[in-house]
Structures are given as structure tokens and as C-alpha cells.
Amino acid sequence: MGIVFISEYADSGFVTGPVAVGKEPAIANQIVTSAVGNAQSVAFKSNTRLVRIHTDTAIFYRFGTNPSAVTATDAKMAANQTEYFQVMPGDKIAVIL
């Protein structure tokens, strides 16, 4: 089973120039687990602008209002990878192993 950790941020920070980092503390945290098939997060909060995604297994992912990840056409994250993404409030992330 794969686990995807999601932290939501209302603001981003700056460290000697623009760097994609969330301003702590996060306004929300989620965990999405999936054994097989698509799994969606809950909708991001109304003030979420940036999310931090960390996955313990390789995944394909897609953002949107009702996303469905497809391995052949979507972006991929490697196991133990962490990335920041600018998002729209109310959107979700879908992941597939």
C-alpha cells in the first residue's frame, strides 16, 4: 500500500529569493492511501494556495476538481520524493500506484 502525505499552505515563504516553501504551520494535513487504483484527496481548503506532496512509493498524479490519475499520461513522482505545487482552493489530487 502506498501513502501520500499532503500539507496545505495559505502562504509561501522566501529564503534568500523565491523558493517554493510553505509558511508553517500548515493549515491542513491529509494522508491518501492506495493499494491499487485511483485515490483522491479531500478538497483543499478555501485559502489553500500551495501544497507539499510527499510519497513513500512511486505514483502518478493529477490535480483538478474531480481528478482521475492515468499512468500513461500523467506526471510521476518517485518513491520518497517531495514536491511543492501551486493549486486552486477546492481542487483535489488523485494518485495511482
LUMKOLMI-402952 format. One record per residue (C-alpha): residue in three letters; x, y, z. Coordinates in nm, 4 decimals. Layout:
% LUMKOLMI-402952
+------+----------+----------+----------+
| rest |        x |        y |        z |
+------+----------+----------+----------+
|  ALA |        X |        Y |        Z |
...
+------+----------+----------+----------+
//
This chain:
% LUMKOLMI-402952
+------+----------+----------+----------+
| rest |        x |        y |        z |
+------+----------+----------+----------+
|  MET |   0.0000 |   0.0000 |   0.0000 |
|  GLY |   0.1272 |   0.3457 |  -0.0890 |
|  ILE |   0.0874 |   0.6505 |   0.1330 |
|  VAL |   0.0829 |   1.0102 |   0.0063 |
|  PHE |   0.1214 |   1.2894 |   0.2631 |
|  ILE |  -0.0314 |   1.6296 |   0.1770 |
|  SER |   0.0257 |   1.9588 |   0.3616 |
|  GLU |  -0.1808 |   2.2646 |   0.2621 |
|  TYR |  -0.0500 |   2.6236 |   0.2894 |
|  ALA |  -0.2211 |   2.9601 |   0.2533 |
|  ASP |   0.1089 |   3.1465 |   0.2021 |
|  SER |   0.4528 |   3.0745 |   0.0644 |
|  GLY |   0.7800 |   3.1852 |   0.2167 |
|  PHE |   1.1010 |   3.3281 |   0.0774 |
|  VAL |   1.4528 |   3.2170 |   0.1631 |
|  THR |   1.7136 |   3.4481 |   0.0027 |
|  GLY |   1.4980 |   3.4821 |  -0.3080 |
|  PRO |   1.1868 |   3.2989 |  -0.4196 |
|  VAL |   1.1799 |   2.9357 |  -0.3153 |
|  ALA |   0.8727 |   2.7119 |  -0.3124 |
|  VAL |   0.8256 |   2.6535 |   0.0583 |
|  GLY |   0.5117 |   2.6597 |   0.2662 |
|  LYS |   0.4822 |   2.9066 |   0.5514 |
|  GLU |   0.4495 |   2.6922 |   0.8633 |
|  PRO |   0.2393 |   2.5844 |   1.0287 |
|  ALA |   0.0409 |   2.4131 |   0.7555 |
|  ILE |  -0.3301 |   2.4984 |   0.7612 |
|  ALA |  -0.4220 |   2.1327 |   0.6971 |
|  ASN |  -0.2640 |   1.7907 |   0.6544 |
|  GLN |  -0.4046 |   1.4897 |   0.4732 |
|  ILE |  -0.2989 |   1.1338 |   0.4055 |
|  VAL |  -0.4131 |   0.9456 |   0.0954 |
|  THR |  -0.3589 |   0.5698 |   0.0891 |
|  SER |  -0.3990 |   0.3406 |  -0.2074 |
|  ALA |  -0.3355 |  -0.0292 |  -0.2614 |
|  VAL |  -0.4382 |  -0.0212 |  -0.6289 |
|  GLY |  -0.6427 |   0.2116 |  -0.8486 |
|  ASN |  -0.7173 |   0.5812 |  -0.8127 |
|  ALA |  -0.7423 |   0.7515 |  -0.4766 |
|  GLN |  -0.8441 |   1.1162 |  -0.4271 |
|  SER |  -0.7667 |   1.3607 |  -0.1509 |
|  VAL |  -1.0433 |   1.5654 |   0.0039 |
|  ALA |  -1.0921 |   1.9118 |  -0.1463 |
|  PHE |  -0.8275 |   2.1663 |  -0.0490 |
|  LYS |  -0.9368 |   2.4388 |   0.1932 |
|  SER |  -1.0733 |   2.7703 |   0.0638 |
|  ASN |  -0.7467 |   2.9504 |   0.1478 |
|  THR |  -0.5034 |   2.6814 |   0.0242 |
|  ARG |  -0.2659 |   2.8118 |  -0.2436 |
|  LEU |   0.0306 |   2.5744 |  -0.2108 |
|  VAL |   0.0587 |   2.2052 |  -0.1244 |
|  ARG |   0.3556 |   1.9924 |  -0.0250 |
|  ILE |   0.3295 |   1.6352 |  -0.1509 |
|  HIS |   0.5489 |   1.3543 |  -0.0180 |
|  THR |   0.5035 |   0.9946 |  -0.1291 |
|  ASP |   0.6582 |   0.6785 |   0.0108 |
|  THR |   0.6050 |   0.4917 |  -0.3167 |
|  ALA |   0.6141 |   0.5787 |  -0.6878 |
|  ILE |   0.2866 |   0.7388 |  -0.8013 |
|  PHE |   0.1230 |   0.9057 |  -1.0985 |
|  TYR |  -0.0843 |   1.2120 |  -1.0071 |
|  ARG |  -0.3296 |   1.4693 |  -1.1411 |
|  PHE |  -0.4848 |   1.7812 |  -0.9848 |
|  GLY |  -0.8385 |   1.9102 |  -1.0526 |
|  THR |  -1.1920 |   1.9417 |  -0.9188 |
|  ASN |  -1.2625 |   1.5699 |  -0.9705 |
|  PRO |  -0.9332 |   1.4256 |  -1.0996 |
|  SER |  -0.8585 |   1.0722 |  -1.2051 |
|  ALA |  -0.4925 |   0.9782 |  -1.2468 |
|  VAL |  -0.3906 |   0.7745 |  -1.5520 |
|  THR |  -0.0474 |   0.6119 |  -1.5597 |
|  ALA |   0.0098 |   0.6576 |  -1.9318 |
|  THR |  -0.0453 |   1.0353 |  -1.9454 |
|  ASP |   0.0042 |   1.1877 |  -1.6006 |
|  ALA |   0.3059 |   1.3200 |  -1.4134 |
|  LYS |   0.5024 |   1.0835 |  -1.1924 |
|  MET |   0.6735 |   1.1107 |  -0.8559 |
|  ALA |   0.9374 |   0.8635 |  -0.7418 |
|  ALA |   0.9307 |   0.6838 |  -0.4084 |
|  ASN |   1.0389 |   0.9116 |  -0.1216 |
|  GLN |   1.0066 |   1.2260 |  -0.3355 |
|  THR |   0.8754 |   1.5593 |  -0.2037 |
|  GLU |   0.7429 |   1.8414 |  -0.4228 |
|  TYR |   0.5548 |   2.1705 |  -0.3797 |
|  PHE |   0.2701 |   2.2676 |  -0.6137 |
|  GLN |   0.0637 |   2.5833 |  -0.6533 |
|  VAL |  -0.3043 |   2.4817 |  -0.6509 |
|  MET |  -0.6554 |   2.6220 |  -0.6613 |
|  PRO |  -0.8734 |   2.6163 |  -0.3489 |
|  GLY |  -1.1288 |   2.3356 |  -0.3681 |
|  ASP |  -0.9180 |   2.1232 |  -0.6019 |
|  LYS |  -0.8012 |   1.7712 |  -0.5132 |
|  ILE |  -0.5134 |   1.5446 |  -0.6076 |
|  ALA |  -0.5718 |   1.1961 |  -0.7456 |
|  VAL |  -0.2962 |   0.9357 |  -0.7258 |
|  ILE |  -0.2472 |   0.5934 |  -0.8746 |
|  LEU |   0.0313 |   0.3469 |  -0.7988 |
+------+----------+----------+----------+
//
